[in-house]
Amino acid sequence: MHLFKLLEAELESETEGAYAPYYYRYLGYREALAQRPATLRAAGIASLFSEPTPVILKSEWIAGNLKSLFCKESELTLDYARRITEGFSERRFTTNKDHFAPNYRRILSGGIGGLLSALDASLETHRGDKDRSCTLQAMKKTVLALLLMSHNEGFKK
């Protein structure tokens, strides 16, 4: 069987639980409900990046499918998580209002360590500015979550 047909069959196979990416964001939100919006969003993204165990299919050449976003929680829990998550705006590139094109050369040349160092330096520079510090802390949490995602046990199997 052709590799793409094998992959298609694996992707179409039944997955246990419900598709619920919002549930993983909710796990982060519930830990930061009393925080500022930037911190709250970062907690949701950090959870989305680090909580699901990656599902790597046998026929995948590039790891990355939606099967890891299924979970076996009760309908009541998922409904509650959905309602909490829907209460916060979700930022997407399609809104074209809250993102920018980063300087990829800088990010790639310094790596995650360099990015974290730059965030720490900026936090030191803006120590007295609560709003900016909050945003920088949220950015740092998101970068650290990306690092956690790359170390997730599911990728090591």
C-alpha positions as CSV (number, residue, x, y, z in Angstrom):
1,M,0.0,0.0,0.0
2,H,1.3,3.5,-0.9
3,L,2.7,5.4,2.1
4,F,0.1,8.2,1.8
5,K,-2.7,5.7,1.8
6,L,-1.3,4.1,4.9
7,L,-1.1,7.5,6.6
8,E,-4.6,8.3,5.5
9,A,-5.9,5.1,6.9
10,E,-4.1,5.8,10.2
11,L,-5.5,9.3,10.4
12,E,-9.1,8.1,9.7
13,S,-8.9,5.4,12.3
14,E,-11.0,5.9,15.3
15,T,-9.4,7.8,18.2
16,E,-10.6,7.2,21.8
17,G,-12.2,10.2,23.5
18,A,-13.4,13.5,22.2
19,Y,-11.5,16.0,20.1
20,A,-11.1,18.8,22.6
21,P,-8.1,21.2,22.1
22,Y,-10.0,23.7,24.2
23,Y,-9.7,21.3,27.2
24,Y,-5.9,21.6,27.2
25,R,-6.1,25.4,27.1
26,Y,-8.6,25.3,29.9
27,L,-6.1,23.4,32.1
28,G,-3.8,26.4,31.9
29,Y,-6.6,28.9,32.3
30,R,-7.8,27.4,35.5
31,E,-4.4,27.9,37.0
32,A,-4.3,31.6,36.1
33,L,-7.9,32.8,36.3
34,A,-7.1,35.7,38.5
35,Q,-4.1,36.9,36.3
36,R,-3.9,39.6,33.7
37,P,-5.1,38.6,30.2
38,A,-1.5,38.1,28.8
39,T,-0.6,35.8,31.6
40,L,-3.9,33.9,31.2
41,R,-3.5,33.4,27.5
42,A,0.2,32.3,28.0
43,A,-1.0,29.8,30.6
44,G,-3.5,28.4,28.1
45,I,-1.0,28.1,25.3
46,A,1.6,26.6,27.7
47,S,-0.8,24.0,28.7
48,L,-1.9,23.3,25.1
49,F,1.8,22.9,24.1
50,S,2.9,20.7,27.1
51,E,-0.1,18.7,28.3
52,P,-1.1,16.5,25.4
53,T,1.0,13.5,24.7
54,P,2.0,13.6,21.0
55,V,0.6,10.8,18.9
56,I,3.1,9.9,16.2
57,L,1.7,7.6,13.6
58,K,3.7,4.8,12.0
59,S,3.3,6.4,8.5
60,E,4.2,9.9,9.5
61,W,7.3,11.5,8.1
62,I,6.6,14.8,10.0
63,A,5.2,14.4,13.5
64,G,2.1,16.5,13.9
65,N,-1.5,15.5,13.8
66,L,-4.6,16.3,15.8
67,K,-4.9,12.9,17.4
68,S,-3.0,14.1,20.5
69,L,-5.8,16.7,21.1
70,F,-8.4,14.0,22.0
71,C,-9.0,13.3,25.6
72,K,-11.1,10.8,27.7
73,E,-12.8,13.4,30.0
74,S,-16.4,13.3,30.9
75,E,-18.9,15.2,28.9
76,L,-19.7,17.4,31.9
77,T,-16.0,18.3,32.3
78,L,-15.5,19.0,28.6
79,D,-18.6,21.2,28.6
80,Y,-17.3,23.2,31.5
81,A,-13.9,23.5,29.9
82,R,-15.5,24.6,26.6
83,R,-17.5,27.3,28.4
84,I,-14.5,28.6,30.3
85,T,-12.3,28.7,27.2
86,E,-15.0,30.4,25.1
87,G,-15.0,33.2,27.6
88,F,-11.6,34.3,26.5
89,S,-10.8,35.6,23.0
90,E,-8.6,33.3,20.9
91,R,-5.9,35.0,18.9
92,R,-5.3,33.6,15.5
93,F,-3.2,34.7,12.6
94,T,-6.4,35.2,10.6
95,T,-7.4,38.2,12.7
96,N,-4.3,40.0,11.4
97,K,-4.6,42.3,14.4
98,D,-2.5,40.9,17.2
99,H,0.6,39.4,15.6
100,F,3.6,40.4,13.6
101,A,6.2,38.7,11.5
102,P,9.1,38.0,13.8
103,N,12.8,38.4,12.9
104,Y,13.3,34.7,12.1
105,R,17.1,35.2,11.6
106,R,17.4,36.4,15.2
107,I,15.3,33.6,16.5
108,L,17.1,30.9,14.6
109,S,20.6,32.2,15.2
110,G,20.1,32.5,19.0
111,G,17.7,29.5,19.4
112,I,15.4,29.2,22.3
113,G,18.2,29.9,24.8
114,G,19.0,33.2,23.1
115,L,15.3,34.1,23.0
116,L,15.0,33.4,26.7
117,S,18.1,35.5,27.4
118,A,16.7,38.4,25.4
119,L,13.4,38.1,27.3
120,D,15.3,38.1,30.7
121,A,17.3,41.2,29.6
122,S,14.1,43.0,28.6
123,L,12.4,42.0,31.9
124,E,15.4,43.6,33.7
125,T,15.2,46.7,31.5
126,H,11.5,47.1,32.1
127,R,11.4,46.0,35.7
128,G,9.2,49.0,36.8
129,D,6.7,48.7,34.0
130,K,4.0,46.2,35.2
131,D,2.2,45.9,31.9
132,R,5.3,45.3,29.9
133,S,6.7,43.0,32.5
134,C,3.5,41.0,32.5
135,T,3.6,40.7,28.7
136,L,7.3,39.7,28.7
137,Q,6.6,37.1,31.4
138,A,3.8,35.7,29.3
139,M,6.1,35.5,26.3
140,K,8.7,33.7,28.4
141,K,6.1,31.2,29.6
142,T,5.0,30.5,26.0
143,V,8.6,30.0,24.9
144,L,9.3,27.7,27.8
145,A,6.1,25.7,26.9
146,L,7.4,25.2,23.4
147,L,10.6,23.8,24.9
148,L,8.6,21.5,27.1
149,M,6.6,20.3,24.1
150,S,9.8,19.4,22.4
151,H,10.8,17.3,25.4
152,N,7.4,15.6,25.7
153,E,7.8,11.9,26.4
154,G,5.6,11.1,23.4
155,F,8.3,12.3,21.0
156,K,10.8,10.0,22.5
157,K,9.0,6.8,21.6
